[in-house]
Amino acid sequence: MVCIGSQLTFCSPGNILRRTAVEKDERNVVSRIFSLDESSVESAHTLFYDGIISAEMVSLKQHVSSEKIAELTADYCYIDASEDNFSEKIIDHANPIILDFGGLTLKEINRKLAEIAQQCSLIPVFDVIAGCVFYPALLLGYEAQLTQGRQTKLLLWEHTDLVNKTLTVSTKIQEF
């Protein structure tokens, strides 16, 4: 078992928990999500981090054809974040964003996040997380919300501006 605590946990766009810990087993199944404020005793094995915990990223590009992506994302602002010069498409959006990093490595994704932070400073970090994690899973029919019993790798979004709830040029994602 691994137990990770943080200031914020992104379960869904409408369910962002404060001062929460997420416990998962060796098969990446979430066994417990609990408030650190309501626990009288906490395991000495809980790892505390500064940032936002979320489920793993989901890529539409890796699961369906480009024609199917166009069909699935008709009510979204779909952005292929694996391309160069993608961030200008994010600035002017009315629909929820889907950021698809395709098969990029975590190092490449972190570099792209710095680009987004520089060019799109007004985009809330929770919109970015939802666009990478929640909405793609929802469109593919996967479990989208981070809940007990869900099998998922956990991500930590570090060095975000938690006061203004935006990305910074230093924002990095770490996988657990």
Backbone bond lengths (Angstrom), bond angles and torsions (degrees), N, CA, C in turn:
res aa  C-N    CA-C-N  psi(-1)  N-CA   C-N-CA  omega(-1)  CA-C   N-CA-C  phi
1 M - - - 1.449 - - 1.524 109.86 -
2 V 1.333 113.87 140.06 1.458 121.72 173.70 1.516 106.51 -123.03
3 C 1.319 116.28 134.89 1.455 120.73 178.89 1.523 107.84 -125.04
4 I 1.343 115.57 123.57 1.462 121.88 -175.37 1.519 108.52 -120.55
5 G 1.326 116.32 129.15 1.453 121.38 177.91 1.522 110.65 -115.75
6 S 1.328 115.64 149.85 1.460 121.01 -179.51 1.521 109.91 -158.09
7 Q 1.349 115.63 170.00 1.465 119.83 178.29 1.518 111.69 -64.84
8 L 1.338 117.14 -40.23 1.465 121.16 -176.38 1.524 110.50 -133.09
9 T 1.324 115.23 143.82 1.457 121.60 174.39 1.523 107.63 -128.32
10 F 1.333 115.55 122.70 1.463 122.06 -179.89 1.525 107.79 -89.66
11 C 1.341 116.20 106.27 1.464 120.73 176.33 1.524 110.54 -93.25
12 S 1.341 116.37 -39.75 1.461 124.16 176.39 1.522 106.61 -163.46
13 P 1.349 118.37 169.33 1.470 118.90 179.46 1.533 113.26 -56.85
14 G 1.302 117.84 -29.20 1.459 120.98 -179.76 1.521 113.98 -99.96
15 N 1.331 116.80 4.98 1.462 120.66 -176.84 1.525 110.02 -140.33
16 I 1.323 115.33 86.07 1.460 122.18 178.15 1.522 106.41 -113.79
17 L 1.320 115.31 115.99 1.459 121.05 -172.97 1.529 111.07 -95.98
18 R 1.317 116.14 142.75 1.463 122.45 177.35 1.530 109.97 -98.24
19 R 1.329 114.90 146.23 1.470 122.61 175.36 1.531 111.08 43.34
20 T 1.322 113.89 66.23 1.461 121.64 -174.17 1.519 110.40 -126.27
21 A 1.309 116.21 152.20 1.462 122.02 173.67 1.529 108.81 -118.83
22 V 1.324 114.94 147.15 1.460 121.88 178.11 1.526 106.84 -122.78
23 E 1.320 115.05 128.21 1.463 120.71 179.48 1.523 108.03 -111.14
24 K 1.323 116.01 134.33 1.472 119.90 178.36 1.524 109.41 -135.91
25 D 1.329 114.74 155.31 1.461 119.27 -179.67 1.520 110.66 -95.07
26 E 1.316 116.56 -174.99 1.472 122.14 -176.68 1.529 112.75 -68.13
27 R 1.331 118.71 -15.24 1.465 122.45 176.51 1.527 111.72 -95.59
28 N 1.344 117.22 10.45 1.469 124.46 -178.35 1.523 112.89 65.35
29 V 1.324 117.67 28.52 1.454 122.01 175.07 1.528 107.87 -93.94
30 V 1.327 115.70 126.27 1.462 120.75 179.08 1.526 108.10 -71.05
31 S 1.319 115.78 117.41 1.460 119.86 -178.46 1.520 112.63 -95.41
32 R 1.350 115.42 -21.27 1.459 117.92 -177.89 1.524 110.17 -163.39
33 I 1.322 116.56 140.78 1.461 124.00 169.41 1.519 105.17 -127.14
34 F 1.329 116.89 121.12 1.456 118.26 -174.38 1.523 111.79 -143.94
35 S 1.316 114.74 152.96 1.455 122.56 179.48 1.524 109.66 -75.78
36 L 1.301 116.16 133.31 1.465 120.25 176.03 1.523 110.75 -73.46
37 D 1.326 117.06 -23.58 1.464 121.05 179.67 1.520 112.28 -75.69
38 E 1.324 117.12 -28.56 1.457 120.79 -176.23 1.525 113.19 -94.21
39 S 1.326 117.40 -7.06 1.462 120.86 179.71 1.525 109.45 -89.27
40 S 1.319 115.88 127.73 1.461 119.11 178.14 1.526 110.68 -81.27
41 V 1.336 116.36 -27.48 1.456 120.92 179.40 1.522 107.73 -135.73
42 E 1.313 116.19 137.88 1.466 120.50 178.12 1.515 109.12 -125.06
43 S 1.294 115.11 145.74 1.453 122.19 179.60 1.523 111.23 -60.09
44 A 1.299 115.24 142.51 1.468 120.18 177.24 1.520 110.74 -69.37
45 H 1.316 117.13 -9.83 1.464 121.52 -177.87 1.533 113.55 -93.03
46 T 1.324 117.48 2.78 1.462 120.41 178.50 1.522 109.54 -73.55
47 L 1.327 115.46 129.16 1.469 121.92 177.26 1.524 107.52 -97.51
48 F 1.326 117.11 124.64 1.456 121.50 -178.01 1.523 109.79 -102.57
49 Y 1.333 116.00 132.19 1.462 121.85 -178.36 1.519 110.64 -130.41
50 D 1.306 114.66 156.07 1.455 122.54 176.57 1.524 107.28 -94.96
51 G 1.316 117.64 114.15 1.462 120.32 179.56 1.517 112.52 150.19
52 I 1.325 114.36 -153.57 1.462 121.99 -176.12 1.532 108.53 -125.05
53 I 1.310 116.45 127.41 1.468 121.92 176.89 1.529 108.05 -90.82
54 S 1.339 116.32 138.27 1.466 120.92 174.55 1.517 109.39 -144.41
55 A 1.324 115.14 173.29 1.465 121.39 171.83 1.526 108.36 -74.15
56 E 1.317 117.03 177.62 1.463 122.12 -178.06 1.525 111.94 -72.75
57 M 1.338 115.16 159.32 1.468 121.22 176.41 1.522 109.70 -72.46
58 V 1.328 114.88 148.48 1.459 121.74 177.85 1.528 107.44 -125.59
59 S 1.319 117.25 131.51 1.459 122.45 -179.79 1.521 110.58 -109.27
60 L 1.327 116.37 122.33 1.462 120.04 174.45 1.528 109.96 -66.27
61 K 1.348 116.14 -39.07 1.468 121.10 -178.34 1.519 112.71 -56.82
62 Q 1.312 116.99 -30.86 1.456 120.36 -177.83 1.529 113.06 -86.15
63 H 1.342 116.37 -4.03 1.459 118.68 -176.44 1.528 115.08 -121.45
64 V 1.342 117.69 -25.81 1.463 119.68 -177.34 1.533 110.46 -139.47
65 S 1.315 115.77 164.64 1.467 121.52 -179.93 1.527 111.21 -70.92
66 S 1.316 117.13 163.44 1.464 121.04 179.30 1.529 111.20 -63.96
67 E 1.340 118.16 -31.80 1.456 120.91 176.89 1.531 110.43 -66.37
68 K 1.302 116.29 -42.22 1.466 121.30 178.93 1.533 110.42 -67.55
69 I 1.349 117.54 -36.21 1.465 121.34 177.01 1.527 109.33 -60.10
70 A 1.336 116.77 -45.93 1.466 120.93 179.78 1.531 110.77 -59.53
71 E 1.307 115.97 -39.99 1.463 120.92 179.67 1.536 111.39 -68.60
72 L 1.341 116.35 -46.49 1.465 121.57 -178.28 1.526 113.11 -65.49
73 T 1.325 116.50 -33.48 1.468 120.63 -171.28 1.530 113.49 -101.59
74 A 1.317 117.44 19.97 1.471 120.83 -178.24 1.527 112.42 -56.41
75 D 1.325 117.59 -32.23 1.474 121.18 -178.87 1.528 112.54 -100.74
76 Y 1.318 116.84 17.59 1.462 122.53 -178.65 1.524 110.21 -127.65
77 C 1.297 116.26 165.66 1.461 122.32 170.90 1.528 105.83 -98.63
78 Y 1.340 116.35 90.53 1.470 121.59 -176.89 1.518 109.54 -81.62
79 I 1.325 115.75 129.50 1.457 121.41 179.79 1.514 109.18 -129.32
80 D 1.317 114.74 122.24 1.456 120.52 174.69 1.522 106.68 -81.16
81 A 1.310 115.93 95.03 1.463 121.51 -175.15 1.523 112.80 -76.11
82 S 1.328 117.49 -3.88 1.462 119.44 175.76 1.526 111.08 -80.50
83 E 1.347 116.36 -12.66 1.459 121.13 178.00 1.530 110.35 -84.43
84 D 1.330 116.42 161.65 1.457 120.83 172.22 1.523 108.02 -82.62
85 N 1.326 116.31 157.68 1.468 123.52 178.64 1.523 112.92 57.68
86 F 1.305 116.48 36.80 1.455 120.13 -179.86 1.524 112.06 -86.66
87 S 1.314 117.95 -25.59 1.463 120.11 -168.59 1.520 113.85 -69.01
88 E 1.333 118.82 -23.32 1.467 118.73 177.57 1.525 112.02 -66.48
89 K 1.320 118.00 -22.54 1.463 121.54 178.01 1.533 111.50 -72.16
90 I 1.330 116.37 -22.76 1.459 121.25 -176.99 1.517 111.25 -76.44
91 I 1.314 117.65 -32.21 1.457 122.32 -171.19 1.514 112.40 -57.04
92 D 1.302 118.00 -44.82 1.457 121.99 -174.64 1.524 109.47 -111.79
93 H 1.312 116.34 88.54 1.464 119.59 -179.53 1.527 110.02 -135.38
94 A 1.310 115.51 140.25 1.462 120.64 177.41 1.528 110.16 -104.84
95 N 1.314 116.79 -28.95 1.461 122.26 -178.71 1.526 110.36 -95.51
96 P 1.330 117.44 163.88 1.463 119.27 176.61 1.531 111.48 -57.87
97 I 1.303 115.83 144.47 1.465 122.43 -178.74 1.523 109.97 -84.40
98 I 1.323 115.80 142.66 1.463 122.00 164.70 1.517 106.09 -121.89
99 L 1.322 115.80 117.57 1.459 122.22 177.07 1.519 107.95 -101.73
100 D 1.303 116.67 114.27 1.462 121.50 -177.01 1.519 108.81 -108.90
101 F 1.330 116.24 109.02 1.458 121.23 -179.46 1.524 112.04 -89.83
102 G 1.314 117.35 3.75 1.466 120.87 176.72 1.516 111.45 55.64
103 G 1.308 115.92 -130.51 1.459 121.50 -177.79 1.512 114.03 -99.99
104 L 1.329 117.20 22.03 1.463 119.78 -179.20 1.527 111.02 -65.31
105 T 1.323 115.81 149.52 1.460 120.89 175.86 1.526 109.28 -75.29
106 L 1.307 116.48 165.32 1.460 121.51 178.56 1.529 111.05 -60.48
107 K 1.305 117.05 -36.83 1.467 121.12 177.65 1.532 110.41 -62.41
108 E 1.330 116.92 -43.78 1.465 121.10 178.83 1.537 111.26 -68.34
109 I 1.317 116.51 -38.75 1.472 120.54 178.14 1.519 109.88 -63.27
110 N 1.322 117.25 -42.95 1.463 120.61 179.23 1.527 111.40 -61.99
111 R 1.314 117.26 -37.00 1.469 120.69 176.69 1.530 110.37 -65.59
112 K 1.321 117.06 -40.82 1.470 121.53 178.50 1.528 111.12 -66.35
113 L 1.331 117.44 -36.71 1.458 120.81 178.01 1.529 111.17 -62.54
114 A 1.324 116.94 -35.80 1.468 120.49 176.83 1.527 110.09 -64.24
115 E 1.331 117.31 -37.73 1.472 121.29 176.58 1.532 110.49 -63.48
116 I 1.324 116.12 -44.19 1.465 120.08 179.44 1.523 109.64 -61.22
117 A 1.328 117.06 -43.88 1.467 121.31 -178.69 1.518 111.62 -62.33
118 Q 1.321 117.07 -37.77 1.469 120.82 -179.86 1.520 111.76 -69.62
119 Q 1.315 117.23 -41.65 1.456 121.09 -171.89 1.524 114.30 -96.61
120 C 1.305 117.29 -18.04 1.464 120.58 -174.04 1.518 110.27 -133.23
121 S 1.305 116.83 57.29 1.461 121.37 -173.13 1.525 113.79 -66.83
122 L 1.315 118.34 -15.67 1.461 120.34 -178.70 1.526 113.98 -92.79
123 I 1.319 117.39 -3.74 1.464 120.75 179.01 1.530 108.31 -77.68
124 P 1.322 118.45 119.71 1.465 120.37 179.82 1.531 111.84 -60.89
125 V 1.314 115.79 140.91 1.462 120.74 -178.84 1.528 110.94 -59.34
126 F 1.336 117.50 -31.39 1.465 119.09 -179.77 1.528 111.76 -70.76
127 D 1.332 117.99 -28.02 1.466 120.78 173.60 1.523 110.21 -68.12
128 V 1.319 116.48 -39.11 1.469 121.18 178.11 1.526 109.94 -65.37
129 I 1.328 116.54 -47.27 1.471 119.84 179.89 1.529 110.35 -62.53
130 A 1.321 117.66 -45.58 1.471 120.57 178.53 1.522 110.68 -59.49
131 G 1.326 117.06 -36.98 1.455 121.77 -179.17 1.514 114.42 -72.33
132 C 1.307 116.82 -19.49 1.469 121.72 178.68 1.523 112.47 -99.19
133 V 1.315 116.52 -28.01 1.459 122.18 -168.11 1.523 112.76 -116.18
134 F 1.332 116.54 -55.20 1.464 121.37 -168.69 1.527 113.49 -81.81
135 Y 1.341 117.18 -58.06 1.470 120.03 -174.02 1.532 113.35 -63.47
136 P 1.346 119.55 -41.67 1.472 117.37 177.47 1.539 112.37 -62.06
137 A 1.320 116.66 -40.21 1.467 119.71 178.26 1.523 110.36 -63.38
138 L 1.311 116.18 -42.85 1.467 121.66 179.03 1.531 111.12 -59.06
139 L 1.337 116.91 -46.17 1.467 121.01 -178.55 1.528 112.65 -66.24
140 L 1.334 116.47 -29.50 1.464 120.10 179.81 1.531 112.41 -86.54
141 G 1.330 116.57 -1.69 1.456 119.98 179.68 1.513 113.47 80.47
142 Y 1.331 117.54 15.89 1.460 121.90 177.06 1.521 109.07 -86.69
143 E 1.308 115.67 166.01 1.461 120.33 171.69 1.525 106.69 -64.23
144 A 1.310 117.26 119.21 1.463 120.78 -174.81 1.522 112.39 -95.38
145 Q 1.309 117.36 -34.26 1.461 120.78 -176.22 1.529 110.35 -84.21
146 L 1.324 116.07 141.70 1.460 121.23 173.64 1.522 107.26 -76.77
147 T 1.322 115.79 109.09 1.464 121.42 -177.48 1.519 109.75 -138.82
148 Q 1.308 114.54 166.15 1.450 120.72 174.94 1.525 108.62 -61.44
149 G 1.323 117.48 134.47 1.451 122.72 179.71 1.516 113.90 95.23
150 R 1.331 117.72 -13.17 1.465 119.98 179.99 1.527 110.31 -78.17
151 Q 1.326 115.96 137.47 1.455 120.84 175.16 1.522 107.99 -93.62
152 T 1.318 116.71 118.16 1.453 122.13 -178.77 1.518 110.29 -164.24
153 K 1.302 115.43 149.69 1.458 119.01 168.92 1.519 106.20 -76.63
154 L 1.298 117.23 150.76 1.455 121.00 177.88 1.516 110.14 -101.46
155 L 1.323 115.12 142.58 1.460 121.52 176.48 1.523 108.84 -115.01
156 L 1.327 115.54 147.41 1.454 121.65 171.02 1.519 107.27 -116.97
157 W 1.321 115.77 120.82 1.462 123.48 176.77 1.523 106.10 -91.97
158 E 1.326 116.14 99.98 1.464 122.11 -175.51 1.524 111.19 -93.74
159 H 1.319 115.00 157.80 1.469 123.16 174.34 1.524 112.93 58.46
160 T 1.319 116.07 37.39 1.463 120.32 171.30 1.524 107.35 -88.99
161 D 1.305 116.85 159.35 1.468 121.53 175.42 1.523 106.37 -85.26
162 L 1.326 116.56 98.08 1.465 120.73 -175.29 1.523 112.38 -75.35
163 V 1.320 117.66 -19.84 1.469 120.45 177.34 1.528 109.55 -73.33
164 N 1.340 116.38 -51.19 1.463 121.39 -179.89 1.525 113.23 -90.57
165 K 1.326 116.12 -5.93 1.473 123.84 179.17 1.527 112.17 55.29
166 T 1.347 114.61 50.90 1.465 121.76 178.24 1.521 109.84 -130.66
167 L 1.327 115.05 164.96 1.453 120.60 171.51 1.523 108.83 -71.44
168 T 1.314 116.72 158.82 1.465 122.16 169.42 1.524 106.47 -124.16
169 V 1.309 116.76 168.41 1.468 119.53 178.06 1.531 110.59 -66.54
170 S 1.323 117.32 -14.86 1.465 122.17 178.89 1.525 113.23 -95.64
171 T 1.335 117.81 -2.31 1.466 120.61 -178.63 1.527 110.12 -58.61
172 K 1.316 115.13 131.93 1.456 122.37 178.68 1.527 108.47 -135.52
173 I 1.325 114.72 150.85 1.457 120.58 174.80 1.521 108.13 -107.77
174 Q 1.311 114.77 134.20 1.461 121.55 175.98 1.514 107.41 -120.90
175 E 1.313 117.32 137.97 1.462 121.47 -178.90 1.522 110.45 -102.55
176 F 1.346 116.40 140.24 1.455 121.51 176.06 1.512 109.63 -110.00
